Amino acid sequence: MLLTFTALFWAGNAIVARAARDIVPPVALAFWRWSFALLIILPFAWRYLQRDWPLIRENWKILTVLGCLGIGAFNSLLYTGLQETTALNAMLLQSGQPALILLVGSLVMGDRTSWRQITGAVVALLGVLTIIARGNVGALADFRFNAGDLIIAFAVFLWAIYAVMLRRRPAIHPLSLFAVTLIVGIVVIAPFYAVEIQSGRLINPQRDGILAIGYVSIFPSVLAYLFFNRGVEVIGSAGTGMYMNILPVLGAGLAIIFLGERLYAFHAVGLILIV
């Protein structure tokens, strides 16, 4: 049940980011998303941070990696990619996470992987390539891709590394883990946000922009990240990844309903291969 809500909140994340692309610049959305999320959870996490500080200090390297990947990089890249591609494409590309998590888990953590799982992962990655190429084999041969799709595909790859590396986290409270990785991620995003501001890309201070920041700060951030981390803890990264196959279904439905995006044949082919 927790992972079902995680998928729903993350699907909404891409929908809101795409809808607000002309109101809130991508790095600004990522920066304020995590800043407000930190303010929300810090009062609840403070006592655990104090208790876990020795372990946090001892394991700062892995915590820094987790913060850079899961907080700093993934959503900044996702929001940047959504400036150039549709939320539907973003959702379908994210559905390749289970295959990447499986492959990264096998390579990095030495997870035992059957040939059936490997075959499934390869087929799923072919589905991802189908979406990136938009069903055009010539685009693959000529390396002609939509920049937004490529950025999101790279973000998904980094998320797979995060999901696998999460198993190496120290034995600290989930709120301590979340707070520390939030702080790391915000520090990583800050200089890029400064560059974005310097370039003249500013938040349009209207109601829709505030609502967009509010949504992404609470639902796909505070709630979904805690739910996801708990899911990895209970059933492992591979099991969690396979469970997230409902993400593209929810995302496609929301994109069609709220953004008026169209489902093309290459979307369906890619989704069939992935799932």
PATORLO-118406 format. One record per atom (N, C-alpha, C): x, y, z; residue in three letters. Coordinates in steps of 0.001 Angstrom, whole numbers, padded with zeros to 6 digits, always signed. Last residue first. Layout:
<pts>
XYZala/...
</pts>
This chain:
<pts>
+007188-003296-019247val/+006424-003971-018195val/+006345-005470-018449val/+008651-002702-021590ile/+009178-002395-020259ile/+008500-003234-019188ile/+007043-003485-023735leu/+008382-004059-023587leu/+008918-003872-022171leu/+004805-001864-023257ile/+004663-003325-023274ile/+006015-003999-023065ile/+005940+000693-023535leu/+005395+000279-022240leu/+005258-001236-022161leu/+006636+000696-026269gly/+007660+000845-025237gly/+007185+000351-023890gly/+004069+000488-027409val/+005086-000542-027655val/+006161-000502-026573val/+002883+002875-026457ala/+002305+001575-026108ala/+003324+000452-026288ala/+004557+004799-027630his/+004392+004756-026177his/+003911+003365-025752his/+004167+004321-030310phe/+005484+004002-029750phe/+005462+004004-028227phe/+001511+005225-030651ala/+001806+003793-030765ala/+003151+003446-030139ala/+000766+007750-028123tyr/+001070+007284-029470tyr/+001426+005799-029458tyr/-001390+009695-026352leu/-000694+008410-026284leu/-000501+007895-027706leu/-001103+013181-025662arg/-001600+012079-026482arg/-000725+010841-026329arg/-002155+015356-022980glu/-001123+014736-023807glu/-001692+013508-024519glu/-003688+016875-021254gly/-004155+016705-022625gly/-003119+016086-023544gly/-003156+017114-018627leu/-002317+017900-019535leu/-002746+017776-020990leu/-005041+015499-017304phe/-004796+016862-016829phe/-003981+017726-017790phe/-005288+013048-018818ile/-006448+013732-018232ile/-006168+015203-017961ile/-002705+012347-019622ile/-003771+012443-020620ile/-004935+013269-020084ile/-001376+012311-017171ala/-000905+013191-018249ala/-001987+013401-019299ala/-002770+010332-015738leu/-002787+011718-015259leu/-002375+012693-016363leu/-002150+008044-017319gly/-003529+008473-017103gly/-003622+009925-016674gly/+000630+007983-017072ala/+000016+008150-018388ala/-001419+008643-018250ala/+000908+007544-014285gly/+001411+008762-014913gly/+000780+009032-016256gly/-000220+004995-013938leu/-000790+006152-013253leu/-000379+007446-013946leu/+001567+003596-015613val/+000125+003519-015836val/-000570+004720-015196val/+004108+004077-014538pro/+003766+004600-015863pro/+002280+004580-016159pro/+003767+002837-011862leu/+004050+004264-012048leu/+003687+004756-013446leu/+003600+000148-011685ile/+002323+000858-011806ile/+002533+002352-012051ile/+006132-000754-011234asn/+005635-000821-012607asn/+004296-000117-012778asn/+007095-000898-008688met/+006867+000441-009218met/+006428+000429-010678met/+007721-003489-008159tyr/+006434-003011-007684tyr/+006076-001669-008310tyr/+010311-003616-009059met/+009282-004294-009830met/+007890-003816-009427met/+011572-002113-006981gly/+011594-001659-008368gly/+010497-002298-009196gly/+011180-003720-004744thr/+010582-002392-004791thr/+010498-001900-006226thr/+012753-005913-005467gly/+011321-006070-005255gly/+010586-004753-005320gly/+015279-004661-005560ala/+014719-005299-006753ala/+013206-005449-006632ala/+015662-003710-002916ser/+015608-002772-004038ser/+014975-003392-005276ser/+013507-005078-000300gly/+014718-005001-001112gly/+014541-004128-002335gly/+011355-005037+001423ile/+011351-006058+000369ile/+012560-005992-000559ile/+012043-003179+003521val/+011205-004349+003773val/+011374-005428+002704val/+013677-001175+002478glu/+014075-001848+003714glu/+013328-003163+003897glu/+012178-000282+000342val/+013479-000906+000082val/+013919-001719+001289val/+010027+000817+001819gly/+009806-000294+000906gly/+011085-001037+000586gly/+011245+002929+003113arg/+010702+001840+003916arg/+010472+000599+003046arg/+011810+004497+000901asn/+012914+003979+001711asn/+012459+002817+002583asn/+009151+005092+000103phe/+010051+004329-000764phe/+011192+003706+000038phe/+008143+006586+002255phe/+007482+005346+001866phe/+008426+004474+001038phe/+009899+008748+002207leu/+009845+007903+003397leu/+009211+006556+003070leu/+009250+009751-000331tyr/+010613+009291-000050tyr/+010661+008398+001190tyr/+006492+010426-000098ala/+006933+009378-001022ala/+008331+008863-000711ala/+006421+012483+001946leu/+005701+011223+002067leu/+006288+010126+001179leu/+008295+014497+001082val/+008254+013998+002455val/+007608+012615+002517val/+007793+014300-001972ser/+009038+014504-001214ser/+008959+013833+000144ser/+005360+014135-003189pro/+006434+013299-003725pro/+007751+013437-002975pro/+004040+015884-001046phe/+003621+014542-001460phe/+004737+013705-002084phe/+005554+018330-000398ile/+004903+017466+000584ile/+004728+016033+000073ile/+006696+019634-002542ser/+007403+019644-001259ser/+006850+018608-000290ser/+004913+019512-004609val/+006136+018707-004728val/+006921+018663-003423val/+002888+021278-003565tyr/+002626+019862-003846tyr/+003912+019054-003836tyr/+004260+023753-003340gly/+003648+023122-002175gly/+003407+021636-002386gly/+004937+024277-005974ile/+006009+024069-005000ile/+005466+023365-003760ile/+002297+024573-006963ala/+003202+023561-007519ala/+004319+023242-006539ala/+001351+026747-005506leu/+000711+025440-005337leu/+001609+024317-005854leu/+003030+028724-006536ile/+003080+028408-005102ile/+002473+027030-004837ile/+002185+028725-009203gly/+003570+028418-008870gly/+003727+028013-007417gly/-000491+029508-008957asp/-000178+028183-009490asp/+001259+027766-009166asp/-000297+032187-007968arg/-000853+031109-007155arg/-000446+029726-007650arg/+002932+033637-008772gln/+001481+033552-008849gln/+001010+032293-008141gln/+005728+034731-009430pro/+005037+034632-008132pro/+003517+034697-008259pro/+007784+032865-011293asn/+006658+033783-011494asn/+005762+033683-010263asn/+011209+032665-010616ile/+009876+032144-010336ile/+008847+033232-010595ile/+013514+033340-013336leu/+012989+033556-011989leu/+011602+032939-011853leu/+016276+033513-015116arg/+015120+032628-014992arg/+014628+032661-013549arg/+018618+034924-015332gly/+017368+035655-015476gly/+016120+034801-015387gly/+020988+033815-014726ser/+020614+033800-016141ser/+019298+034512-016403ser/+020980+033895-011987gln/+021858+034827-012695gln/+021502+034917-014178gln/+019321+031707-011482ile/+018868+033063-011149ile/+019670+034096-011930ile/+021056+029672-012343glu/+019747+029841-012976glu/+019195+031237-012718glu/+023142+029969-010521val/+023397+030181-011956val/+022087+030428-012699val/+021784+029252-008186ala/+022361+030595-008306ala/+022638+030941-009772ala/+021246+026603-008749tyr/+020127+027534-008613tyr/+020622+028968-008756tyr/+023804+025619-008631phe/+023105+025564-009920phe/+021888+026494-009911phe/+024359+025957-005895pro/+025124+026708-006905pro/+024466+026702-008280pro/+022225+024209-004708ala/+022322+025660-004501ala/+023148+026398-005557ala/+022441+021429-004989ile/+021591+022172-005922ile/+021862+023672-005882ile/+024111+020723-002842val/+024516+020406-004219val/+023740+021259-005224val/+022571+021533-000666val/+023899+022140-000867val/+024379+021911-002303val/+020432+019787-001007ile/+020211+021235-001117ile/+021527+021960-001365ile/+021691+017296-000514gly/+021102+017603-001812gly/+020894+019085-002033gly/+022424+017545+002197val/+023447+017343+001162val/+022903+017751-000204val/+019865+017783+003330ile/+020857+018852+003506ile/+021934+018754+002430ile/+018760+015301+002581leu/+018157+016562+002141leu/+019168+017701+002215leu/+020368+013540+003970thr/+020442+013537+002509thr/+019783+014781+001918thr/+019561+014240+006595val/+020959+014405+006174val/+021065+014448+004657val/+016808+013590+006551ala/+017259+014950+006843ala/+018681+015187+006345ala/+016842+010817+005996phe/+016179+011751+005087phe/+016690+013167+005296phe/+018224+009800+008234leu/+018711+009568+006874leu/+018135+010594+005910leu/+016483+010598+010265ser/+017868+011081+010246ser/+018448+010956+008843ser/+014258+009124+009536leu/+014177+010584+009514leu/+015565+011221+009554leu/+015169+006451+009901pro/+014817+006950+008563pro/+014728+008473+008473pro/+018036+006217+012086his/+016591+006360+011922his/+016278+006907+010521his/+020758+004129+010928ile/+020218+005312+011600ile/+018725+005393+011322ile/+022930+002305+010028ala/+021748+001927+010811ala/+021266+003122+011630ala/+023887+003637+006778pro/+024136+003239+008171pro/+022827+002961+008898pro/+023313+002154+003532arg/+023141+003244+004496arg/+023447+002749+005902arg/+023367+000310+001595arg/+024619+000510+002327arg/+024513+001633+003362arg/+020999+000440+000291arg/+021188-000700+001193arg/+022485-000590+001997arg/+021288+002528-001435leu/+020528+002768-000208leu/+020699+001630+000788leu/+022378+001672-003759met/+023307+002132-002723met/+022607+002370-001385met/+019985+001215-005180val/+020854+000095-004809val/+021791+000488-003666val/+018953+003779-005483ala/+018124+002732-004882ala/+018964+001556-004413ala/+021101+005105-006795tyr/+020657+005521-005459tyr/+019901+004387-004764tyr/+021062+003777-009258ile/+022256+003675-008406ile/+021895+004042-006969ile/+018567+004651-010120ala/+018797+003218-009922ala/+020019+002992-009038ala/+019047+007375-010404trp/+018123+006918-009364trp/+018303+005427-009086trp/+020724+007380-012609leu/+021259+007810-011315leu/+020359+007355-010171leu/+018837+006537-014532phe/+020028+005723-014263phe/+020632+006084-012904phe/+017111+008710-014491val/+016608+007393-014076val/+017770+006454-013748val/+018779+010666-015581ala/+018281+010818-014211ala/+017798+009477-013660ala/+019031+009669-018170phe/+020219+009731-017312phe/+019814+009864-015846phe/+016395+010045-019008ala/+016968+008691-018993ala/+018209+008644-018105ala/+016255+012821-018894ile/+015452+012030-017957ile/+015968+010596-017884ile/+017999+013490-020972ile/+018262+013982-019616ile/+017515+013134-018595ile/+016689+012294-023148leu/+018025+011834-022751leu/+018360+012257-021324leu/+014320+013796-023262asp/+014268+012349-023029asp/+015613+011814-022543asp/+015349+016353-023840gly/+014643+016108-022589gly/+014566+014638-022244gly/+016381+016042-026432ala/+017292+016308-025310ala/+016630+016014-023968ala/+015484+013439-028554asn/+015006+014618-027846asn/+015875+014821-026606asn/+018012+012320-030886phe/+017105+012130-029766phe/+016619+013479-029240phe/+019735+010694-033131arg/+018886+011884-033103arg/+017822+011670-032021arg/+021585+008726-033936phe/+021720+009373-032629phe/+020963+010707-032589phe/+021095+007268-036150asp/+021703+008590-036367asp/+021943+009351-035066asp/+019924+004986-035101ala/+021109+004853-035949ala/+021855+006172-036096ala/+017753+006082-033751leu/+018774+005342-033004leu/+020067+005259-033808leu/+016344+007145-035862ala/+016839+008063-034826ala/+017916+007392-033990ala/+015554+004903-037251gly/+016559+005783-037841gly/+017148+006746-036833gly/+013483+003955-035746val/+014749+003221-035714val/+015878+004077-036274val/+011244+005564-033883asn/+011974+005773-035139asn/+013339+005092-035054asn/+009920+005612-031488gly/+009524+004622-032474gly/+010257+004705-033790gly/+011302+007476-030017arg/+009934+007776-030437arg/+009500+006876-031590arg/+013647+006986-028831ala/+013703+007165-030284ala/+012345+007520-030869ala/+012642+006687-026235ile/+013611+007752-026499ile/+013675+008054-027999ile/+011027+004421-026630ile/+010417+005699-026251ile/+011356+006857-026553ile/+012927+002511-027280thr/+011812+002760-028197thr/+011172+004109-027915thr/+014498+002493-024990leu/+015074+003005-026238leu/+013986+003320-027261leu/+012656+001244-023261val/+013111+002609-022980val/+013682+003247-024245val/+012542-001256-024493gly/+011343-000419-024421gly/+011684+001031-024151gly/+015082-002110-023995leu/+014689-001904-025389leu/+013426-001050-025463leu/+014829-002422-021262leu/+015685-001341-021751leu/+015439-001075-023233leu/+013198-004696-021253ala/+012695-003438-020701ala/+013517-002253-021196ala/+014973-006569-022299val/+013754-006245-023049val/+013180-004912-022572val/+016811-006599-020175val/+017243-006175-021517val/+016038-005778-022364val/+015217-007600-018098ala/+015808-006268-017980ala/+016233-005730-019344ala/+014610-010160-019041gly/+013542-009191-018811gly/+014062-007773-018737gly/+017179-011264-019014thr/+016451-011131-020279thr/+015335-010100-020154thr/+017658-011204-016260ile/+018520-010435-017162ile/+017818-010202-018497ile/+015691-012975-015356gln/+015664-011579-014922gln/+016497-010697-015848gln/+016589-015299-016624arg/+015240-014790-016910arg/+015133-013321-016516arg/+019005-015715-015457trp/+018978-015348-016872trp/+017613-014800-017262trp/+019015-014181-012158ser/+018796-015291-013087ser/+018823-014779-014526ser/+021356-012893-009911thr/+020364-012577-010933thr/+020252-013735-011910thr/+022377-011919-006795arg/+022232-013075-007673arg/+021073-012818-008625arg/+024199-008915-006415asp/+022937-009638-006275asp/+022898-010809-007253asp/+026443-007287-006221gly/+026633-008724-006401gly/+025372-009530-006194gly/+026220-004599-006157met/+026028-005297-004890met/+026237-006805-005000met/+026840-003893-008837val/+027424-003165-007704val/+027373-003978-006416val/+025552-005710-010590leu/+026930-005280-010839leu/+027597-004696-009601leu/+022996-006113-009503ser/+023830-007262-009848ser/+025298-006868-009976ser/+022091-003508-009248gly/+022199-004354-008061gly/+023093-005554-008305gly/+022028-002768-011935val/+022982-002105-011041val/+023179-002930-009776val/+019941-004471-012812leu/+021279-004562-013392leu/+022333-003940-012482leu/+017780-003631-011180leu/+018190-005037-011217leu/+019627-005169-011718leu/+017624-000953-011853ile/+017905-001322-010465ile/+018408-002760-010398ile/+016906-001205-014543leu/+018194-000610-014194leu/+018591-000957-012764leu/+014365-002354-014276ala/+015417-003046-015028ala/+016790-002515-014659ala/+012992-000377-012753pro/+013190-001737-012241pro/+014309-002488-012950pro/+013092+001997-014480gln/+013839+001902-013222gln/+014034+000467-012732gln/+011471+002336-016623gly/+012657+001511-016825gly/+013492+001348-015573gly/+009646+004172-015919ser/+009244+002775-015733ser/+010386+001818-016051ser/+010702+006529-016719gln/+010922+006144-015323gln/+010517+004698-015070gln/+009664+006582-019292leu/+011105+006386-019111leu/+011421+005958-017682leu/+007004+007097-018682leu/+007357+005825-019305leu/+008851+005541-019187leu/+007186+009666-017561met/+006646+008556-016791met/+007082+007213-017367met/+008220+011133-019720ala/+008965+011054-018462ala/+008498+009870-017633ala/+006143+010909-021589asn/+007449+010318-021873asn/+008260+010128-020594asn/+004225+012382-020107leu/+003974+010990-020479leu/+005283+010276-020795leu/+005265+014907-019997ala/+005180+014160-018741ala/+004953+012679-019027ala/+007469+015526-022817thr/+006170+015431-022162thr/+006253+014672-020843thr/+010384+017710-022924thr/+009612+016535-023314thr/+008334+016472-022491thr/+011591+020012-021975glu/+011720+019693-023398glu/+010884+018502-023850glu/+011271+020263-019305gln/+011169+021498-020078gln/+011070+021185-021572gln/+011869+017813-018308leu/+010454+018101-018550leu/+010231+019459-019202leu/+014598+018010-017790gly/+014139+017245-018943gly/+012700+017552-019311gly/+014465+019457-015402thr/+015110+020047-016579thr/+014657+019332-017846thr/+013245+017602-013729tyr/+012557+018858-014025tyr/+013153+019553-015241tyr/+015293+015621-013756leu/+013930+015318-014193leu/+013196+016591-014590leu/+017466+017001-012637leu/+017536+016538-014022leu/+016146+016231-014575leu/+016420+017428-010093ser/+016894+018574-010871ser/+016957+018204-012351ser/+015937+014806-009262asn/+014813+015677-009596asn/+015222+016935-010339asn/+018683+013701-009125phe/+017560+013093-009834phe/+016482+014094-010234phe/+020638+015289-007613ala/+020690+015099-009063ala/+019357+014702-009686ala/+019959+015602-004800gly/+020551+016657-005611gly/+020362+016484-007100gly/+018685+013140-003983ile/+018102+014462-003741ile/+018648+015494-004720ile/+020091+010889-004882gly/+018649+010821-004673gly/+017974+012162-004521gly/+022844+011839-005218leu/+022093+011114-006240leu/+020583+011256-006068leu/+023587+013286-002903cys/+023885+013814-004247cys/+022998+013166-005305cys/+022768+011570-000849gly/+022200+012910-000969gly/+022406+013505-002347gly/+024394+009327-001327leu/+022938+009202-001378leu/+022271+010562-001554leu/+026936+010485-000923val/+026589+009891-002219val/+025075+009798-002375val/+026708+011185+001774thr/+026926+012225+000768thr/+026550+011717-000622thr/+026479+008685+002920leu/+025369+009624+003051leu/+025488+010759+002035leu/+028991+007638+002386ile/+027836+007024+001742ile/+026627+007945+001824ile/+030504+009531+003986lys/+030758+009322+002550lys/+029540+008734+001843lys/+029754+009464+006670trp/+029443+010654+005877trp/+029623+010426+004377trp/+029773+007707+008817asn/+029359+007221+007496asn/+029041+008367+006536asn/+030465+009105+011092glu/+031305+007974+010695glu/+031026+007536+009256glu/+028387+010908+011311arg/+029742+011418+011080arg/+030665+010302+010580arg/+026313+009121+011812ile/+026260+010010+010648ile/+027659+010497+010295ile/+027091+007995+014225leu/+027020+007149+013033leu/+026984+007979+011750leu/+026922+010324+015892pro/+028186+009574+015742pro/+028205+008689+014491pro/+024114+011110+015525trp/+025222+011907+015017trp/+026546+011143+014907trp/+021799+009958+016443asp/+022535+009232+015405asp/+023802+009946+014941asp/+020776+011794+018287arg/+021104+010434+018724arg/+022036+009740+017741arg/+020355+014011+016632gln/+021251+014114+017789gln/+021708+012731+018246gln/+018508+012919+014850leu/+019792+013415+014354leu/+020811+013515+015482leu/+016382+012459+016549tyr/+017063+011308+015955tyr/+018420+011711+015388tyr/+015620+015036+017126arg/+016094+014184+018235arg/+016813+012941+017713arg/+014895+015988+014500trp/+015984+016581+015282trp/+016518+015649+016363trp/+012733+015162+013014ala/+013987+014419+012865ala/+015064+014840+013855ala/+010700+016913+013476phe/+010477+015509+013831phe/+011784+014714+013826phe/+011762+019317+012513pro/+011317+019220+013916pro/+011118+017779+014381pro/+012330+018526+009734leu/+013399+018772+010706leu/+012926+018723+012160leu/+010248+018310+007921ile/+010638+017100+008666ile/+011644+017373+009784ile/+009848+020929+006941ile/+008723+020138+007439ile/+009196+019004+008338ile/+012339+021762+006063leu/+011686+022515+007137leu/+010546+021711+007761leu/+012674+019912+003980leu/+013570+019881+005142leu/+012945+020612+006324leu/+010699+020785+002221ala/+010610+019433+002784ala/+011480+019315+004028ala/+011747+023259+001524phe/+010519+023210+002323phe/+010321+021827+002940phe/+013999+022299+000117ser/+014156+023228+001244ser/+012927+023204+002136ser/+012975+020748-001934trp/+013717+020096-000864trp/+013918+021004+000344trp/+011591+022763-003426arg/+010957+021504-003032arg/+011666+020909-001831arg/+013522+024617-003967trp/+012492+024961-002981trp/+011711+023734-002541trp/+015118+023113-005833phe/+015692+023738-004630phe/+014622+024000-003574phe/+013316+022313-007862ala/+014033+021311-007066ala/+014544+021908-005763ala/+012512+024830-008797leu/+011514+023893-008281leu/+012174+022836-007406leu/+014964+025849-009666ala/+014245+026525-008584ala/+013224+025588-007955ala/+015438+024159-011778val/+016323+024065-010614val/+015691+024762-009411val/+013220+024884-013566pro/+013451+023529-013042pro/+014320+023449-011796pro/+011073+027751-012826pro/+012206+027123-013513pro/+012599+025809-012834pro/+007672+028096-012877val/+008767+027816-011940val/+009899+027132-012703val/+006272+028654-015243ile/+006062+029475-014046ile/+007219+029338-013069ile/+006550+026856-017215asp/+006699+028258-017605asp/+006564+029210-016417asp/+006073+024419-015906arg/+007397+024665-016499arg/+007630+026124-016903arg/+003896+023328-014662ala/+004424+024589-014113ala/+005725+025023-014774ala/+003401+020932-015948ala/+002379+021977-016012ala/+002932+023337-015594ala/+005707+019505-015226arg/+005454+019823-016633arg/+004459+020975-016754arg/+005315+019306-012452ala/+006521+019951-012987ala/+006337+020353-014443ala/+002893+017874-012338val/+002965+019242-011812val/+004173+019979-012387val/+003710+015433-013490ile/+002585+016184-014048ile/+002666+017646-013624ile/+005751+014576-011797ala/+006060+014898-013193ala/+004955+015734-013829ala/+004211+014235-009411asn/+005390+015098-009442asn/+005720+015533-010867asn/+002337+012273-009928gly/+001891+013660-009809gly/+003036+014646-009865gly/+004073+010115-009749ala/+003411+010409-011022ala/+002927+011855-011029ala/+004662+010270-007042trp/+005730+010528-008020trp/+005157+010796-009405trp/+002162+009587-005962phe/+002756+010895-005661phe/+003851+011245-006662phe/+001850+006969-006987leu/+000878+008019-007296leu/+001470+009403-007074leu/+004038+005626-005831ala/+003917+005725-007288ala/+002963+006845-007689ala/+003343+005878-003106thr/+004608+006413-003606thr/+004530+006630-005109thr/+000986+004431-003015phe/+000926+005880-002824phe/+002210+006550-003310phe/+002181+001920-003414thr/+001151+002403-004335thr/+001024+003917-004236thr/+003817+001657-001214leu/+004449+001832-002517leu/+003448+002258-003585leu/+001927+001275+000811leu/+002803+002447+000855leu/+003426+002719-000508leu/+000826-001208+000000met/+000000+000000+000000met/+000865+001265+000000met/
</pts>
